[in-house]
Every structure is written in structure tokens, then in C-alpha cells.
Amino acid sequence: MDQARLTAFLERQLPAALDLLRRMVGINSWTLNRAGVNEVGRLTAEAFAPLGFTAEFVASTNPEFGDHLVLTCGPLGAPGLALVSHLDTVFPPEEEARNDFRWQPEGDRIFGPGTHDIKGGTVMMWLVLHALRECAPELFAATRWQLFLNSSEELLSPDFGELCRARFTPQTLAALVFEAEGKLAGGRRLVRCRKGRATWRLTASGRGSHAGVKHGHGANAIVQLARTLEQAASLTDYERALTVNPGVIRGGGGLNRVPHEAVAEGELRAFDPAVYAAGKAALLGLAGPGSVTSSVDGFACSVTAEILTESRPWPVNPGTDRLLEIFRAAGAEVGQAIEGEARGGLSDGNYLWDALPTIDGLGPAGDNDHCSERSADGTKLPEYCEVSSFVPKAVLNTVAMSRLLIPGALG
């Protein structure tokens, strides 16, 4: 592929790409703003239609969420690629208004909700597909393209993974996830594995009593929960990349009452499936009789433990590493250093890696995703993308995808 021609084409397309991004960012698509998520979905479908993509809107299993979007193009039965992004962001409308968080270009940075996570990634997909149609038209026409956009990635809806897997075909070669790239001086980091995550709840049950008159009769559930939470937090093992984080705690009904119940919720994360399973088992093992008792009759608190939600780990695996080597080779061709990285956050790749070879981090560069605040001294900056990253990253993605579509590239 002629790199000079490719770069020149992408530079001509960049203003239109940024205008599309501006329109997307101007629509609040907080996960629970169903109407806004669906509006972004319609805009996305309209943007890809001139490339020949047809749209299918698929209702989420959660009626509070917007519709997932599936875009398809190219001949049935042909070798294909699955490109993955999402429609939602984490910012409620009132937060955007409170922090004046909006589309705001400043030099090479564009601030705004979703510029980095992940509307910029969707626009990267748009750029790359335009480049392939222009610079490799026969390859573009001979490929079955499937674009999957999750309506509720920020709240990790597992039905999206099921939707994707049900539509993959035997000819689908790989899943390419367009979350933002990682920082690397003089190059780019792509994601080769991600931690799995379980959310959990610990409930301590005690016995209520009057704190002044019958204090000894009570069994304090808050004290019990505090002891159990210390045990839970101690399961964290940085050497094994296992973290257990208590995040929310509530309990009691008044200062003059010995509390009969207290509840805590948190999360557990790990890269390795065996470490993840062992950590989960240890957390669930905290259930049972407690150590806090009534001094009057020995009545003991009890603890229950439950897993609320799970996203499986995406471990280091041969399929992803083969993809990484293809991107490294493409990087060498276009003069960009490429490294793989382990990332603690989740993405849709957690649901897909064991169905297809999967790689992540194909979106543009930027920073501060999930942050909307700005301070005068610059210590707080909201989410932004870097304009200068779009064309070079699109060049890399286009060349790598062209290599990936060579018969036998994945072995």
C-alpha cells in the first residue's frame, strides 16, 4: 500500500472525521440516557451508510439501556473482521452542565465527553474504512465487515458479548476493539490482556438493641462488617495482580441503636483466570459466623457473601499475540513502534477474546477518560483526544488490517 497516498487521503478526510466527532460529542449519551444513546446510534448508522453499511438496532436485555447497533457490509461468506466500539459515555447531563464539559478544541487537544472514550474510536473506524475503500478498493469490497457498537459498555452489559458471538461467522478472522491507545514515547501501546472483574456484596447481620439501656444485649453488625472488610481487603496481592476494593458501605439506623445490619459492596479484579477464581473463592469464604457477639448471651453476628456481576479476565493468549505481531509488523512498515500492554480496566474485549483473536487500543491517543472536571491550576483536566494522533494511528490500523486480511496471516 502506498503510504504517501494513504497519509494524504487521511489528512484530507480528517476535517470531516472531526466534524463527525463534534456531532457525536454534542449528544449526551450517558448510559442511562436511553434517548441520547439511541440518537448517537442513529447518527453513527447514517455516517457509515455511504460506505455501504446497513444498520440493525438490537434491543438491550435491560430496558433502561439504549439499542445496540450492528453495521454490516460486504459479501456473505467472505473473510471478515469485527470492529468494536460503544455508543455510551459515563457523564450524566447535569455533570456536563455543572462542569461546562463540552466540545472545546485547545491546540492539539479536543476536550469533550467521549472524545477519548470512545466516540473518538468510532471515528477512527470511520477513517480507516474510508481509507481502505479508497486505497485498497478490491480488498474492501471482498471483505465482510461487521461493526458492533455496545449501547451500555460503561455498565458492562453481558448481552452485548452474546450478541457479537452469535453473529460471528466461521470466516470472521478477528475482533478489533477501538478503545484508546496506551501511552508510549515514540510509539503506541495496544492492549493484549485485561483484568476480569467481579462485584460483590458482604452483609453482616447482628442484633439490634438500645445503645444506652441494653448495649450488651446487642451484636453490632457495623463492627462485624468492619472486621470482615479488613479480611476482604487483605486478599489484595499485588504480586499476583489481584485487587479487592471495598467501595461502598452502609448500615445502622441511628446513633442510639446497636445496628442489626450493615452492607458493603466492592469489586475484585485479576488478569489470570486462576488467580481470579481463587480470589473469588476466598472472598465468598468470608461468609459464616462472625466474631462479634452479645456480652449477655453470646448471640453472634453472621456474614453472607455474594457475587453480583462478573466480567471474565482476558488473559495473555496466543490469538491476541498473533494479532499484536501483525500490528508490530505494520508499525515497522510505517515507522511506528508498537508494544503490547496489560490494562486493568475492562472493555468488550473481555467478552470476545476466547471466541476470536482479539486486540484492543486501536483508537486515538488522549487522556483523562471518565473525568469532567477542570481546575485553574491545571491539576484537573477533563477528558480529551489528541488531533495529531488520528492520521498516524489510522495509517497503522489500515496497513495492519490489510496485512491481517492476507490469507493465512493468523496461521
N, C-alpha and C positions, 0 to 999 in steps of 0.2 A: 504494500500500500504506500502510495506517495505521501510521505509525511508532510512535506511543504504544502501540498494541495489540501490535505486533511486539516492542517492547522489553519490555513487561510479560510477554508469553508467555515470552520467552527468559530473563528473570530467574526465572520460576517453574521453568523447566526446568534452570537451572544446577546446583542441588544434585544432580540425577540425573546430569547430564553429568559432574560432578566425581567422583561415586561410580564411574561407568564408568571414568573415567581412573584412579582409585585402583586398581581391579581390574586394569586393564591394566599399570600400573606395577609391581604386585606380582608379575608374572610375568616372570622373566628371559627376554629374547628376544634375547640376543646372536646374531648371525647364524649362528654355528656351533653354537648350542644348538637343534638342529632340533626337539626335542620342545617347547621353550618357545615357539619361533616358531609352531609349529602350534597350541599352546594359545591364544596370542593371536589367531590366525586364527579358531579356533572361537568364542572369546568375542566377537570382532567380528561374526561372522556372526549369532550369537544376538542381539546388540544391535540390529542393523539389521532382523532378521526382522519385528518388529512393524510396521515401515514398509512391509512388503510385498516385501522383497528376498529373492531366492533366491540360494543360495550355490553356487559352483563352485570346488573346490580343484584347482589345476593344479600337477602336479609340476614342480619346477625341473629344468633340464637337468643341474644339479650335484647329485648325490645327497646331498651333505653339507648342502645347504640345505633349509629347510622348503618347504612348498607356497605358491605364490602364491594369492591369493584374489580372485575376481571376484564381485561382487554386482550383480544386475540387478533392475530394477523398471520397470514401465510398458509401454505398448503397443509392439510391434514396428513398425518403420517410422515411428514418430513422431519429431519433432525431439528431440534428446537432448544430454546433457552427460556427459563423462567426468570423474570426480573421482578424484584420485590421491593415495595415501598409501603408507606401508610398515609392515610388521609388526616389523621387526628393529631392534635398537639395537646400539651399539658396545661395551657393557660385559660382559665375562665375569662369571660368578657370583662367582668368587673376588675380583675387583676390587670388586664391590659390597659383599661381606662385609668386605674389608680396610678400606674407607673408610666403612663404615656408611652406604652410599649407598642410600637407600630413600625411600619416600613420607614427606615431612615438611613439613607446612604451617607457614609462619612469616610471619604478617601476610598481605600480598598475594601472597607468593611460595609456590609449592609446589615443593620440591626433590624430585628423584627421576629415575631413568633413563627417558628417553623423554618426560618431561613437556613438553619443548620440541621434541625431535626424535625421533619425530614423533607419538607417541601423542596428544599434545595436538591435533595437526592432525586426526587421525581423529575425535576427539571433537568438534572444530569442524564436521566434515562432518555428524556425527550431529545436532548442534544446528541447523544450517542446514536440513537436510532435514525435521526436525520442524517448524521454523518455516514452511517453505514449505507443508507439508501442512496446517498449522493456519490460516495467514493467506492462502494462495493455493491452496486445495484443487483448484480446477479446473486451474490451471497445473501443479500437482504431478502430478495424475492423467493429464494429457495429455502428459507428458514421459517419454522413455525415459532412465532413469538407469542409468549404468554406473559402478560403483566398482571401481577397480583397486588392490590392495594388494600391493606387492612383498615377497617373503619375504627378500630379500637385497640391499636397496638400498645398505647400507653397504659392501658388497663389489662393487657395481656389476655385477650380472649382466645382460648384454645381452639375454638371452632374455625378460626381462620387457617390454622395449620391443617386441619382436617379438610377444609375446602381446597387448599392448594394440592394436597396429596391426592385427593380424589380426581383432580384434573390433570395431573402429570400423566404423560404418556410414556410408553416404553422408549420413545425416541427423544424424550426430554433429557438433555445432557447434563444440565447443572442448574442450580438456583443461585442467582446473583442478587445480593441484598445491598440496597443503596443507602444505608446509614452512612454518616460522615466518616471520613478517613481519620486515621490517627496521626499525631504529630511526629515528624521525623526530619531532622535537619538535612536538607538537600535531597529529600525523597518523601516517600509515603509509606504509612503502615496500613496494612489490610488485616482484617480480623480473621483469625484461623480457629478460634475457640472462644466460648463464652461460659460464664458461670451459670449453673442452674440455680433456681430459687424456689424455696418453699416458704409460704407464710403460715404462721402458727398462732395458736391461742392457748394460753395457760389460764386455768380458772381455779382459784383457791376458794374452798367452801369452809366456813368456820361456824361459830355460833354467836349470834348477837346477844348483847346484854347492855344494861345501863352502865355507862362508863364510870359513874360515881358511886352507885349503890351496890352493883353486882359485877364489878370489874373482873373479879376472879372467876366468875361463872362463865365468862365469855371465852371464845377461842378466836383470836384476831386474824382474820383472813388476809389483811394487808401485810401483817408481819410475816405470815406464811408465804405469801406471794413474793415478798422481798427476798426471802431466803431461797426460794426456788428460782427466782430470776438470777440470782448470783450464780447458782449452779448452771443455769442455761447459758449465761454469758461466758462462763468459764470453758464451755465447749469450743469456743473460738480457738483455732490453731493456725497461726499464720504460716507455719512451715508447710502445712498441707493445704493452704489457701481455703480454709474453712472459716466462715464467719457466722456468728449467731448474734443478732442485734435486736434486743428488746426496743420497740419503737413507741408503743402506746400503753398507758396503764390507767386504770380507773378502778374505784372501789369506795366503799363506805357510804354512809348516809347522813352523817352529822358528827360534829366533834364530841358530842356527849353519848355516842354509841360505840360499843365494840363492834367493828364491822363483821358481818356474816359472810360477805363475798367480795372478792377482788379479781380483776381480769386484766391480763396483759396480752398484747399481740406484738408480733415481730416477724422477722424473716431470717432465713438460713440460706447461705449461698456457698457453692463449691464448684470447681471445674471438673474434678474427677468424679465419675458416677459412683465409684465405690466409696469415696470419702463422703460424698453427698448422702448416700444411703446410710452410712454409719452415723453421720451427724444427725440425720433424721431419727434413726432408731434411738440414739442416746437422748434426744430431746423428748421423744414420746415416752422414754423410760423414766422420766421425772414424775410421771403420774403415780398416784398411790397415796398411802397415808402420809400425813405431814408430821413435822416435828413440833409444831405449836399446839399446846394443849391447855385445857382449862385447869387451873390450880385447885378447883373444887372437886371435880370428879374425873379428871383425866380425859374428858372428851377431846378428841383430836381433830384438827383440820384435815382436809383431804384436798388432793390436787388432781385435776383432769388435764390432759394434753391432747390437742387435736391439730391436724394439718388442714389448713383452709384452702389453699390453692398451691399448684405446683407447675413449674416450667422446668423441664428436664435439662441437665447440663448438655452443652455442646462441647465435647472433649476434642482434643487433638486427634485427627483421624486421617487415614490415607487419602480419601476423596478430596477433602479440603486442601491437603498439602499438595496434591497434584494440580489443583487449580492455582494455588499460590505459585507453583513453579512456572505455570503458563504466564501469569501476570509478571513474574520476575523477568522472564524472557522478553516479554513485551516491553517492560521497563528498560531493559538493556538496549533494546532496539531504538527506543525514543529518548534515551539518555536520562532515565529516572531510576533512582534506587528504590527498591521495594523490599519491605520486611513484613513478616507476619507478627501479629501481636495477640496476646490473650487479653480479653476485655471483660471486666466484672459485670457490666450492665447486660441486660437481656435484649434480644431482638427476635424477629420472626425466624431467624436462622436456627434458634433453639428447637423449633418445631419441624425443621426441614432437613437438617444435616444427615440424618440416617435414612432419608428417602432418596436424596440426590446429593452428589458432591455440591457443597455449599461454601461460598465465601462472602464476606461482608466488608463494609468500609469502602464501598465504591462511590460514595457521594463526595461532595466538595469539602474543602477544608473550612474550618471555623472554630468556634469555641462557645462555652458558657450555655450550652443547651440546658433547658429547664430553668433558666434564670431570667427574670424580667426586670430586676432592679438595677438602678444606676445611681452612683454617688458622685458628688462633685470632685472628690479626690481621685477618682478612677479605680478605687479598690473594689467597686461593684460595677460590673458591666453586664448588660443583658446579652442574650443570645445573638450571634451574628455569623454570617458566612463571609468568605473572602472571595471577592470578584476574580482576582488573579488566579484562583485555583481552578476555575471552571474549565477553561480551554485545555490546559495541560492534562488535567485528570480525564477529560473527555477523550483526548488523544490516546492516553494509556488504555482506557476502557475499550475504545474502538479497536485498537490494534490487538489487545488481548482477546476480545470476543471473536475477532476474525481468526485468530490462531486457534481458539477453542473449537470453532466450527469446522476445522480441518478434520476429515475422517480419521479416527484413531487417536486424536490428540490426548484424550484421557486414558488411553491404554485399553 
